[in-house]
Amino acid sequence: MMEDKYDDTFLAKWLSGDISEEEKTRFETTTEYQDYIKIIEGTNQFEAPSFDKQSLLSKIKDKQDRKETKRRRLVPSWMYAAAAVILLVVGFTYVFTAAGETFETGYGNQMTVALPDGSEAILNAKSSITFDKELWEDNRTVSLTGEAYFKVKKGEKFTVSTDAGTIEVLGTQFNVKTAENLFEVKCTEGKVRVETSNSEKAILTVGKAFSKLEGETTNWDFDIKDETWREGESNFRVIPLKHVITAIQNQYNITIIHDNIDTTQRFTGSFSHKNLKLALRTVFVPMEISYTFKDENTVILKKAE
């Protein structure tokens, strides 16, 4: 009888329950099934939004390279793809490349990444960081896309690099947000040095914030006790509505059609990550914008009549 092919496509079907009872029973008698279970048990330890088990995929590779008992064959190469499918299902991605290690979050997900020195980076939805673990001792640098909150252990210079600018600290806590024509930094502990891509500089202490929005720089104070996206509430201060719309899409994995409204108008306020209809009402009603659901995943905006 031809041997069954238990690849990443089969895994996706198995995880979604889209296989027959006969296939399920036959699969559960195989060594591949036991390998899958071990991977899943590893991902269950990630306890969203926390993710500090950076060695998962390398352990899988080590297992493939290590000889097993005579009665068991080596883990096949498709297990790498299988692990990637599982990581995608739980809402984030880990990738190892020659340039370093990259962590990415999906829609509506947060993830805590433990950095090599014990520092932490907490990623907001649809964000990513990359760093070089091998060079970390001499170069504590993280590349960021999107938004993240950093808890930095004291030590040598720690740098967050973005397309819009860099942030340098020795040991502190701060939030960084990047988007199209937007660069924002808030300091919640210690002191932060900010430099934009155009060499504009600022020193931030606790409760101080800096932003560069569409070429204009601003400094302001904020209350470090206010609820943040880490607690399930996104906050905005005089920001173009297009950025708020993107944030809602990232948190709820929906499409918002906004062709008929002015997305350059500024918004100050917040929205909850726990209730989509409440979030839409909180943002758009005060701005006299109506919203309707085209389907469960698509919202249409228009100026209220």
Contacts in CASP RR format, 6 or more apart in sequence:
PFRMAT RR
TARGET T0000
AUTHOR 0000-0000-0000
METHOD contacts of the structure
MODEL  1
MMEDKYDDTFLAKWLSGDISEEEKTRFETTTEYQDYIKIIEGTNQFEAPS
FDKQSLLSKIKDKQDRKETKRRRLVPSWMYAAAAVILLVVGFTYVFTAAG
ETFETGYGNQMTVALPDGSEAILNAKSSITFDKELWEDNRTVSLTGEAYF
KVKKGEKFTVSTDAGTIEVLGTQFNVKTAENLFEVKCTEGKVRVETSNSE
KAILTVGKAFSKLEGETTNWDFDIKDETWREGESNFRVIPLKHVITAIQN
QYNITIIHDNIDTTQRFTGSFSHKNLKLALRTVFVPMEISYTFKDENTVI
LKKAE
4 10 0 8 1.000
4 23 0 8 1.000
4 26 0 8 1.000
4 27 0 8 1.000
4 30 0 8 1.000
6 27 0 8 1.000
6 30 0 8 1.000
6 32 0 8 1.000
6 33 0 8 1.000
6 78 0 8 1.000
7 78 0 8 1.000
7 81 0 8 1.000
7 82 0 8 1.000
8 78 0 8 1.000
8 81 0 8 1.000
8 82 0 8 1.000
8 84 0 8 1.000
8 85 0 8 1.000
10 19 0 8 1.000
10 27 0 8 1.000
11 36 0 8 1.000
11 82 0 8 1.000
11 85 0 8 1.000
11 86 0 8 1.000
12 85 0 8 1.000
13 19 0 8 1.000
14 24 0 8 1.000
14 27 0 8 1.000
14 36 0 8 1.000
15 85 0 8 1.000
15 86 0 8 1.000
15 89 0 8 1.000
19 27 0 8 1.000
27 33 0 8 1.000
31 72 0 8 1.000
31 73 0 8 1.000
32 76 0 8 1.000
35 75 0 8 1.000
35 79 0 8 1.000
35 82 0 8 1.000
36 82 0 8 1.000
36 86 0 8 1.000
39 56 0 8 1.000
39 60 0 8 1.000
39 79 0 8 1.000
39 82 0 8 1.000
39 83 0 8 1.000
39 86 0 8 1.000
40 86 0 8 1.000
42 53 0 8 1.000
42 56 0 8 1.000
43 56 0 8 1.000
43 86 0 8 1.000
43 87 0 8 1.000
43 90 0 8 1.000
45 53 0 8 1.000
46 53 0 8 1.000
46 90 0 8 1.000
48 90 0 8 1.000
48 91 0 8 1.000
48 109 0 8 1.000
48 110 0 8 1.000
48 111 0 8 1.000
49 109 0 8 1.000
49 110 0 8 1.000
49 111 0 8 1.000
49 112 0 8 1.000
49 122 0 8 1.000
50 111 0 8 1.000
50 112 0 8 1.000
51 92 0 8 1.000
51 94 0 8 1.000
51 103 0 8 1.000
51 111 0 8 1.000
51 112 0 8 1.000
51 113 0 8 1.000
51 114 0 8 1.000
52 112 0 8 1.000
52 113 0 8 1.000
52 114 0 8 1.000
54 94 0 8 1.000
54 101 0 8 1.000
54 113 0 8 1.000
54 114 0 8 1.000
54 133 0 8 1.000
56 83 0 8 1.000
56 87 0 8 1.000
56 94 0 8 1.000
57 80 0 8 1.000
57 83 0 8 1.000
57 94 0 8 1.000
57 96 0 8 1.000
58 96 0 8 1.000
60 75 0 8 1.000
60 79 0 8 1.000
60 80 0 8 1.000
60 83 0 8 1.000
61 80 0 8 1.000
63 75 0 8 1.000
64 74 0 8 1.000
64 75 0 8 1.000
64 76 0 8 1.000
64 77 0 8 1.000
64 79 0 8 1.000
67 74 0 8 1.000
68 74 0 8 1.000
84 93 0 8 1.000
87 93 0 8 1.000
87 94 0 8 1.000
91 105 0 8 1.000
91 106 0 8 1.000
91 109 0 8 1.000
92 103 0 8 1.000
92 104 0 8 1.000
92 105 0 8 1.000
92 106 0 8 1.000
92 109 0 8 1.000
92 111 0 8 1.000
93 102 0 8 1.000
93 103 0 8 1.000
93 104 0 8 1.000
93 106 0 8 1.000
94 101 0 8 1.000
94 102 0 8 1.000
94 103 0 8 1.000
95 101 0 8 1.000
95 102 0 8 1.000
95 103 0 8 1.000
95 104 0 8 1.000
96 102 0 8 1.000
99 130 0 8 1.000
99 132 0 8 1.000
100 130 0 8 1.000
100 131 0 8 1.000
100 132 0 8 1.000
100 133 0 8 1.000
100 134 0 8 1.000
101 130 0 8 1.000
101 131 0 8 1.000
101 132 0 8 1.000
101 133 0 8 1.000
102 128 0 8 1.000
102 129 0 8 1.000
102 130 0 8 1.000
103 111 0 8 1.000
103 113 0 8 1.000
103 121 0 8 1.000
103 123 0 8 1.000
103 128 0 8 1.000
103 129 0 8 1.000
103 130 0 8 1.000
104 123 0 8 1.000
104 127 0 8 1.000
104 128 0 8 1.000
105 111 0 8 1.000
105 123 0 8 1.000
105 124 0 8 1.000
105 125 0 8 1.000
105 126 0 8 1.000
105 127 0 8 1.000
105 128 0 8 1.000
106 125 0 8 1.000
106 126 0 8 1.000
106 250 0 8 1.000
107 125 0 8 1.000
107 126 0 8 1.000
107 249 0 8 1.000
107 250 0 8 1.000
107 251 0 8 1.000
107 252 0 8 1.000
107 253 0 8 1.000
108 125 0 8 1.000
108 126 0 8 1.000
108 250 0 8 1.000
108 251 0 8 1.000
108 252 0 8 1.000
108 253 0 8 1.000
108 273 0 8 1.000
109 125 0 8 1.000
110 122 0 8 1.000
110 123 0 8 1.000
110 124 0 8 1.000
110 125 0 8 1.000
110 229 0 8 1.000
110 230 0 8 1.000
111 122 0 8 1.000
111 123 0 8 1.000
112 120 0 8 1.000
112 121 0 8 1.000
112 122 0 8 1.000
112 123 0 8 1.000
113 120 0 8 1.000
113 121 0 8 1.000
113 122 0 8 1.000
113 123 0 8 1.000
113 129 0 8 1.000
114 120 0 8 1.000
115 121 0 8 1.000
115 131 0 8 1.000
115 136 0 8 1.000
115 140 0 8 1.000
115 142 0 8 1.000
116 131 0 8 1.000
116 133 0 8 1.000
116 136 0 8 1.000
116 137 0 8 1.000
117 136 0 8 1.000
117 137 0 8 1.000
117 140 0 8 1.000
117 153 0 8 1.000
117 155 0 8 1.000
118 153 0 8 1.000
119 140 0 8 1.000
119 150 0 8 1.000
119 151 0 8 1.000
119 152 0 8 1.000
119 153 0 8 1.000
119 158 0 8 1.000
120 150 0 8 1.000
120 151 0 8 1.000
121 129 0 8 1.000
121 142 0 8 1.000
121 144 0 8 1.000
121 148 0 8 1.000
121 149 0 8 1.000
121 150 0 8 1.000
121 151 0 8 1.000
122 148 0 8 1.000
122 149 0 8 1.000
122 150 0 8 1.000
122 151 0 8 1.000
122 230 0 8 1.000
123 129 0 8 1.000
123 147 0 8 1.000
123 148 0 8 1.000
124 146 0 8 1.000
124 147 0 8 1.000
124 148 0 8 1.000
124 149 0 8 1.000
124 229 0 8 1.000
124 250 0 8 1.000
125 250 0 8 1.000
125 251 0 8 1.000
126 146 0 8 1.000
126 250 0 8 1.000
127 144 0 8 1.000
127 145 0 8 1.000
127 146 0 8 1.000
127 147 0 8 1.000
127 148 0 8 1.000
128 144 0 8 1.000
128 145 0 8 1.000
128 146 0 8 1.000
129 142 0 8 1.000
129 143 0 8 1.000
129 144 0 8 1.000
129 145 0 8 1.000
129 148 0 8 1.000
130 142 0 8 1.000
130 143 0 8 1.000
131 141 0 8 1.000
131 142 0 8 1.000
131 143 0 8 1.000
132 139 0 8 1.000
132 141 0 8 1.000
138 156 0 8 1.000
140 155 0 8 1.000
140 156 0 8 1.000
140 157 0 8 1.000
140 158 0 8 1.000
140 159 0 8 1.000
141 158 0 8 1.000
141 159 0 8 1.000
141 160 0 8 1.000
141 161 0 8 1.000
142 150 0 8 1.000
142 158 0 8 1.000
142 159 0 8 1.000
142 160 0 8 1.000
142 161 0 8 1.000
143 160 0 8 1.000
143 161 0 8 1.000
143 162 0 8 1.000
144 160 0 8 1.000
144 161 0 8 1.000
144 162 0 8 1.000
144 176 0 8 1.000
144 178 0 8 1.000
145 162 0 8 1.000
145 163 0 8 1.000
145 178 0 8 1.000
146 177 0 8 1.000
146 178 0 8 1.000
146 179 0 8 1.000
147 175 0 8 1.000
147 176 0 8 1.000
147 177 0 8 1.000
147 178 0 8 1.000
147 229 0 8 1.000
148 160 0 8 1.000
148 175 0 8 1.000
148 176 0 8 1.000
149 173 0 8 1.000
149 174 0 8 1.000
149 175 0 8 1.000
149 176 0 8 1.000
149 228 0 8 1.000
149 230 0 8 1.000
150 158 0 8 1.000
150 160 0 8 1.000
150 169 0 8 1.000
150 173 0 8 1.000
150 174 0 8 1.000
150 175 0 8 1.000
150 176 0 8 1.000
151 173 0 8 1.000
152 158 0 8 1.000
152 169 0 8 1.000
152 170 0 8 1.000
152 171 0 8 1.000
152 172 0 8 1.000
152 173 0 8 1.000
152 174 0 8 1.000
153 171 0 8 1.000
154 170 0 8 1.000
154 171 0 8 1.000
155 170 0 8 1.000
155 171 0 8 1.000
156 170 0 8 1.000
157 168 0 8 1.000
157 169 0 8 1.000
157 170 0 8 1.000
158 168 0 8 1.000
158 169 0 8 1.000
158 170 0 8 1.000
158 171 0 8 1.000
159 166 0 8 1.000
159 167 0 8 1.000
159 168 0 8 1.000
160 166 0 8 1.000
160 167 0 8 1.000
160 176 0 8 1.000
162 176 0 8 1.000
162 178 0 8 1.000
162 183 0 8 1.000
163 178 0 8 1.000
163 197 0 8 1.000
164 178 0 8 1.000
164 182 0 8 1.000
164 183 0 8 1.000
164 196 0 8 1.000
164 197 0 8 1.000
164 212 0 8 1.000
165 183 0 8 1.000
165 194 0 8 1.000
165 195 0 8 1.000
165 196 0 8 1.000
165 197 0 8 1.000
166 194 0 8 1.000
166 195 0 8 1.000
167 174 0 8 1.000
167 176 0 8 1.000
167 185 0 8 1.000
167 192 0 8 1.000
167 193 0 8 1.000
167 194 0 8 1.000
167 195 0 8 1.000
168 192 0 8 1.000
168 193 0 8 1.000
168 195 0 8 1.000
169 190 0 8 1.000
169 191 0 8 1.000
169 192 0 8 1.000
169 193 0 8 1.000
171 190 0 8 1.000
172 187 0 8 1.000
172 189 0 8 1.000
172 190 0 8 1.000
172 191 0 8 1.000
172 192 0 8 1.000
173 187 0 8 1.000
173 188 0 8 1.000
173 189 0 8 1.000
173 190 0 8 1.000
174 185 0 8 1.000
174 186 0 8 1.000
174 187 0 8 1.000
174 188 0 8 1.000
174 189 0 8 1.000
174 192 0 8 1.000
174 204 0 8 1.000
175 184 0 8 1.000
175 185 0 8 1.000
175 186 0 8 1.000
175 188 0 8 1.000
175 228 0 8 1.000
176 184 0 8 1.000
176 185 0 8 1.000
177 183 0 8 1.000
177 184 0 8 1.000
177 185 0 8 1.000
178 184 0 8 1.000
179 243 0 8 1.000
179 246 0 8 1.000
181 213 0 8 1.000
181 214 0 8 1.000
181 215 0 8 1.000
182 211 0 8 1.000
182 212 0 8 1.000
182 213 0 8 1.000
182 214 0 8 1.000
182 239 0 8 1.000
182 243 0 8 1.000
183 196 0 8 1.000
183 211 0 8 1.000
183 212 0 8 1.000
183 213 0 8 1.000
184 209 0 8 1.000
184 210 0 8 1.000
184 211 0 8 1.000
184 212 0 8 1.000
184 213 0 8 1.000
185 192 0 8 1.000
185 194 0 8 1.000
185 202 0 8 1.000
185 204 0 8 1.000
185 209 0 8 1.000
185 210 0 8 1.000
185 211 0 8 1.000
186 204 0 8 1.000
186 207 0 8 1.000
186 208 0 8 1.000
186 209 0 8 1.000
186 222 0 8 1.000
187 204 0 8 1.000
187 205 0 8 1.000
187 206 0 8 1.000
187 207 0 8 1.000
187 208 0 8 1.000
187 209 0 8 1.000
188 206 0 8 1.000
188 207 0 8 1.000
188 224 0 8 1.000
189 206 0 8 1.000
190 205 0 8 1.000
190 206 0 8 1.000
191 203 0 8 1.000
191 204 0 8 1.000
191 205 0 8 1.000
192 203 0 8 1.000
192 204 0 8 1.000
192 205 0 8 1.000
193 201 0 8 1.000
193 202 0 8 1.000
193 203 0 8 1.000
193 204 0 8 1.000
194 201 0 8 1.000
194 202 0 8 1.000
194 203 0 8 1.000
194 204 0 8 1.000
194 210 0 8 1.000
195 201 0 8 1.000
196 212 0 8 1.000
196 217 0 8 1.000
200 212 0 8 1.000
200 217 0 8 1.000
202 210 0 8 1.000
202 217 0 8 1.000
202 219 0 8 1.000
204 210 0 8 1.000
206 224 0 8 1.000
207 221 0 8 1.000
207 222 0 8 1.000
207 223 0 8 1.000
207 224 0 8 1.000
208 219 0 8 1.000
208 220 0 8 1.000
208 221 0 8 1.000
208 222 0 8 1.000
209 219 0 8 1.000
209 220 0 8 1.000
209 221 0 8 1.000
209 222 0 8 1.000
210 217 0 8 1.000
210 218 0 8 1.000
210 219 0 8 1.000
211 217 0 8 1.000
211 218 0 8 1.000
212 218 0 8 1.000
213 239 0 8 1.000
213 240 0 8 1.000
214 240 0 8 1.000
220 237 0 8 1.000
222 237 0 8 1.000
226 235 0 8 1.000
227 233 0 8 1.000
227 235 0 8 1.000
227 270 0 8 1.000
228 235 0 8 1.000
229 235 0 8 1.000
229 273 0 8 1.000
232 272 0 8 1.000
232 273 0 8 1.000
232 274 0 8 1.000
233 270 0 8 1.000
233 271 0 8 1.000
233 272 0 8 1.000
233 273 0 8 1.000
234 244 0 8 1.000
234 247 0 8 1.000
234 251 0 8 1.000
234 270 0 8 1.000
234 271 0 8 1.000
234 273 0 8 1.000
235 269 0 8 1.000
235 270 0 8 1.000
236 243 0 8 1.000
236 244 0 8 1.000
236 247 0 8 1.000
236 267 0 8 1.000
236 268 0 8 1.000
236 269 0 8 1.000
236 270 0 8 1.000
237 268 0 8 1.000
237 269 0 8 1.000
238 266 0 8 1.000
238 267 0 8 1.000
238 268 0 8 1.000
239 266 0 8 1.000
239 267 0 8 1.000
239 268 0 8 1.000
240 263 0 8 1.000
240 264 0 8 1.000
240 265 0 8 1.000
240 266 0 8 1.000
240 267 0 8 1.000
241 258 0 8 1.000
241 261 0 8 1.000
241 262 0 8 1.000
241 263 0 8 1.000
241 264 0 8 1.000
241 265 0 8 1.000
241 266 0 8 1.000
241 267 0 8 1.000
241 287 0 8 1.000
242 258 0 8 1.000
242 263 0 8 1.000
242 264 0 8 1.000
244 267 0 8 1.000
244 271 0 8 1.000
244 283 0 8 1.000
245 256 0 8 1.000
245 258 0 8 1.000
245 263 0 8 1.000
245 301 0 8 1.000
247 271 0 8 1.000
248 254 0 8 1.000
248 256 0 8 1.000
248 271 0 8 1.000
248 279 0 8 1.000
248 280 0 8 1.000
248 283 0 8 1.000
249 255 0 8 1.000
249 256 0 8 1.000
251 273 0 8 1.000
251 279 0 8 1.000
252 273 0 8 1.000
252 276 0 8 1.000
252 279 0 8 1.000
253 297 0 8 1.000
254 276 0 8 1.000
254 297 0 8 1.000
254 298 0 8 1.000
254 299 0 8 1.000
255 297 0 8 1.000
255 298 0 8 1.000
255 299 0 8 1.000
256 298 0 8 1.000
256 299 0 8 1.000
256 300 0 8 1.000
256 301 0 8 1.000
257 294 0 8 1.000
257 298 0 8 1.000
257 299 0 8 1.000
257 300 0 8 1.000
257 301 0 8 1.000
258 301 0 8 1.000
260 301 0 8 1.000
260 302 0 8 1.000
260 303 0 8 1.000
261 289 0 8 1.000
261 301 0 8 1.000
261 302 0 8 1.000
261 303 0 8 1.000
265 287 0 8 1.000
267 283 0 8 1.000
267 287 0 8 1.000
269 282 0 8 1.000
269 283 0 8 1.000
270 282 0 8 1.000
271 278 0 8 1.000
271 279 0 8 1.000
271 280 0 8 1.000
271 282 0 8 1.000
271 283 0 8 1.000
272 278 0 8 1.000
272 279 0 8 1.000
272 282 0 8 1.000
273 279 0 8 1.000
280 291 0 8 1.000
280 299 0 8 1.000
284 290 0 8 1.000
284 291 0 8 1.000
284 301 0 8 1.000
288 303 0 8 1.000
288 304 0 8 1.000
289 301 0 8 1.000
289 302 0 8 1.000
289 303 0 8 1.000
289 304 0 8 1.000
290 301 0 8 1.000
290 302 0 8 1.000
290 303 0 8 1.000
290 304 0 8 1.000
290 305 0 8 1.000
291 299 0 8 1.000
291 300 0 8 1.000
291 301 0 8 1.000
292 299 0 8 1.000
292 300 0 8 1.000
293 299 0 8 1.000
293 300 0 8 1.000
294 300 0 8 1.000
END
